[in-house]
């Protein structure tokens, strides 16, 4: 059964540029766009700077019925590591359901930009964490975590942005992350596709 979605074909959403093309019929799901905006804003509420970076997770020969559980468990373990480092992790992730033989996930991670400025050490740790989750040697690169630092043509592209409360890099980051909201390759059935980190409890 197809999902009920609220779509936008407009070039911006809540004043931020997004990756759409009305003539080509390419739309974004507003529920995912809202999750992206909330997550970015929460990161900037927690710190005057927020490091945002992209990565993809690909699961090798995973039984489809359990792939979401494996992804959620991996993401929870990765966030526990980042929390122990004092980095206040927040994320938005979406499952893709295109022609790929195995499920894969697009992730946007938001960390405290006052305490970290570069994503690559975190991406290496993500690869080790996922390898352990899949009972693979953690000291080898299994190609499960993709840094999203090259485009479809193999050309370099940024995979991280440092946001500040005065709006620096926010538009560029929002446009890049709106890729997560594209609907052309999302699952058409009732499989869960959106994953958002839990909001931290406010101290009393």
CORURQUI-V529087 format. One record per residue. SS is DSSP state (A for helix, B for strand, O for the rest). Layout:
[[SS] [SS]]
//
This chain:
[[O] [O] [O] [O] [O] [O] [B] [B] [O] [O] [O] [B] [B] [O] [O] [B] [B] [O] [O] [O] [B] [O] [O] [O] [O] [B] [O] [B] [B] [A] [A] [A] [A] [A] [A] [A] [A] [A] [A] [A] [A] [A] [A] [A] [A] [A] [O] [O] [B] [B] [B] [B] [B] [B] [B] [B] [B] [B] [O] [O] [O] [O] [O] [A] [A] [A] [A] [A] [A] [A] [A] [A] [A] [A] [A] [A] [A] [A] [A] [A] [A] [A] [A] [A] [O] [O] [O] [O] [O] [B] [B] [B] [B] [B] [B] [B] [O] [O] [O] [O] [O] [O] [O] [B] [B] [B] [B] [B] [B] [B] [B] [B] [O] [O] [O] [O] [O] [O] [O] [A] [A] [A] [A] [A] [A] [A] [A] [A] [A] [A] [A] [A] [A] [O] [O] [O] [O] [O] [O] [O] [O] [O] [O] [O] [B] [B] [O] [O] [O] [B] [O] [O] [O] [O] [O] [B] [O] [O] [O] [B] [B] [B] [B] [B] [O] [O] [O] [O] [O] [A] [A] [A] [A] [A] [A] [A] [A] [A] [A] [A] [A] [B] [O] [O] [O] [O] [O] [O] [O] [O] [O] [O] [O] [B] [B] [B] [O] [O] [O] [O] [O] [O] [O] [O]]
//
